[in-house]
Amino acid sequence: MPCRSPRRRSRWPCDHPRRRPDGTPARSTAEPTIPVGKGAVVRRLSCLCRRRPRSARLACVAARRTTASAPTWVADPRSARRRLPTPTSNRSIPFDAAGRCAGGIVASSPARRVREIRSTRNPGGVPWRAMTTPSIPTPRHDVVDDYHGTSVPDPYRWLEDGSSSDTQSWVDAQNRITRAALDAIPARARWHADLVRFMELPVVQAVQARGDRLILLERERGAQQARLVVRPLADPSSAVTVIADPAAGSGDAAVAVDWFDASDDGELVAYGVSEGGTENSVLHVARTADGSHLDDRIPNCRAASIAWDPDRAGFHYTRYPEDDEYHRTVHHHILGAEWRDDPVVWADHPTPQTWPNVSGSKDGRHLLVEAMVGWSRTDLHLLDRTTGQWTAVQVGIDAVTDLSFDGDRLVGTTTLDAPRGRVVAVPLDDIGEWSTLVPEREVVLDQLVPTDDGFLLSTSSTGVGAIERHRRDGSTEVVSGIGLATVAQLAVDRDHGTELAVVTGFDAPATIHRIDGTTAHELYPSRDDDVVPELTVRRVDYPSRDGTEIGLFLIHRADVELGSDTPTILNGYGGFAITESPIWSPTIAAWCADGGLYAIAGLRGGFEHGEEWHAAGKRANKQNVFDDFHAAADWLVAEGITTRDRLAIAGGSNGGLLMGAAITQRPDLCRAVWCAVPLLDMIRFPDFLIARLWTDEYGDPGVAEEFEWLWGYSPYHRVRDGERYPAVLFTTAEGDTRVDPMHARKMTAALQHATAHHADSGERPILFHQEGRAGHGVGKPVGKRADEQADVLGFFSWQLGL
């Protein structure tokens, strides 16, 4: 589900149901453009999670569409949210020779040699969809609940208990049938090989600069998991000190580093490790000089926020109570002390689901608690540690505000009276006197990081990121050198003048760029241009059901001419103020390298237009998201780009709910569906795991009016017997601590029952796979990601007749 960093609309590791279907993150120099198809296009756009899912705190590289890196949290008080702007027209955006358009997009990346990739299409011309699969009859029980006078049947309630022997036997039987069907697909092995080649590319998940060192979470070429390391800033490739390589240390590829945060002098680093995809981190502390560890171990530090004391004798941090998914609380820890004795510093939760983060002033006098209440409100509380007095900076206001310490003031972004965001300054000695430094504009504001002469600001426009330098004298300059890409993170060491950006795109994993003045230069790691195919990316707008213009990315190999038989995957998310933007995805690379088209819709519920766009796709307005997605599929067919039988759709987490709505509301929409770690029973969803965090986004079935919203579209309750549904592959994981696997189990049983007597039910199967020792996507090793995505692309190959 959505990345639960309250400060950043990132793609991954957060406590929302957000994950790119392939479980990767998100997250370039200019070149000429070339005409392809209808309108001008950009060649080769050049990741991280959330989800949302791109800040210093959260280098979310995880899962909406498909990725190779796991979402990662970086505890850093200088993080911000990622949001994108409004589409400008319903035509392809024209680019000039300089690679720039009116909307601010810049063509990027040096030209690459087009590689020859073998086609996965069946050379013998025999359609693989001729294969049939058996289904399993699942017992139905007469269970009916009453909600506000409405009878709500739940015949598969028994499948909610994942620990029961009956459920485990059902899962085992489903897994056997699914495994047999997918392993029989001729192209699966070749898909797997291509995916491994792309997934093994080196990737940076998050970085912090401290003096002459970089502290970063990186996955080396060929590694299964990311490791926490220290590298020299001057030449990162020349040496490395390993702080934590959990897979190597334990021999278990399902162990992962989830987040980290270094002290201001870079001598110590706190980081979290979890197992089996649970994201339930244990906090560790290490010395960066030699990688040795202190004795401190603190459990229940999921996606922790850290604020080090200036003398690094201790730190403020967030922790959950034992056996409680809510009531995240701020504590203070002294190194070497018993963590159970750590005093509570802040626990003023307006709701149990409130999500606090912490940051501290450089002199240690002030502590700022930014508490997210849902996804549209931030409460800010300032502590003067010398007097013990708390001051309310912003409380009870529906606005998301993200502030950082900057000398004698706080500076940052807010949506207060500015849905796309404005930059504000707040003096520490007069909290009520806010001033606007940068007013609201057409671009959407993302992350702000103070510098010695002002601040760096990452923005987005038309789905593409940019970096601006704002000086104290009021002058503004655009930083060049990142190309057509997404700015996943800004990282600044003010004491040494180091300014970094983590940049990613559709055609390249995340790399660190060093910012010198108004130019960004690639620093680490070096890119392997021979591995990734040359891609063409086009962005168009199409009308939704109510006439609203929705943005759509179209990605394909540069030498492919789109036609009515183009095999196409359409992906969407539409929720939690998360924007669709260029990010690295091995699944997209593999599909496009083989000649397919990958389309990504920027639906309402995201942040393409700012907070108003988000509100237009949440709560009572959720149907807008589904209508936007249906219209994208209809547009692709109407434009002659593909056909229904050549169209597959894919979505995970909140995007899995989108898939469930597409299946039940528009069963004619496409041929095949991949529905990953989904929410599907929208009447009982708040009763499982951390899902009550999301009632602000969806609504609460315990409230009569909100029940009506949810009852109107809840996919599990909208399945109709005898309907001709598309083929569906449900995937979930037993260790998912965000979205309970019961959703996928119950929906699978309902669809299998509904299609059991349909003539082509064997050719349009309803398949289910529940993975062991895995979670929502965070921390999943490369091997498991490659296995999952080979299943998905193989399934689509079979169903699309390739």
Secondary structure, 3 states (H helix, E strand, C coil): CCCCCCCCCECCCCCCCECCECCCCCCCCCCCCEECCCCEEEECCCCCCCCECCCCCEECCCCCECCCCCCEEECCCCCCCCCCCCCCCCCCCCCCCCCECCCCCECCCCCCCCCCCCCCCCCCCCCHHHCCCCCCCCCCCCCEEEECCEEEECCCHHHHCCCCHHHHHHHHHHHHHHHHHHHCCCCHHHHHHHHHHHHCCCEEEEEEEECCEEEEEEECCCCCCCEEEEEECCCHHHCCEEEECHHHHHCCCCEEEEEEEECCCCCEEEEEEEECCCCCCEEEEEECCCCCEEEEEECCCCCCCEEECCCCCEEEEEECCCCCCCCCEEEEEECCCCHHHCCEEECCCCCCCCEEEEEECCCCCEEEEEEECCCCCEEEEEEECCCCEEEEEECCCCCCEEEEEECCEEEEEECCCCCCCEEEEEECCCCCCCEEEECCCCCEEEEEEEECCEEEEEEEECCEEEEEEEECCCCEEEEECCCCCEEEEEEEECCCCEEEEEEEECCEEEEEEEEECCEEEEEECCCCCCCCCCEEEEEEEEECCCCCEEEEEEEEECCCCCCCCCCEEEECCCCCCCCCCCCCCHHHHHHHHCCCEEEEEECCCCCCCCHHHHHCCCHHHHHHHHHHHHHHHHHHHHCCCCCHHHEEEEEEEHHHHHHHHHHHHCCCCCCEEEEECCCCCCCCHHHCCCHHHHHHHHCCCCCHHHHHHHHHHCHHHHCCCCCCCCEEEEEEECCCCCCCCHHHHHHHHHHHHHHCCCCCCCCCCEEEEEECCCCCCCCCCHHHHHHHHHHHHHHHHHHHCC
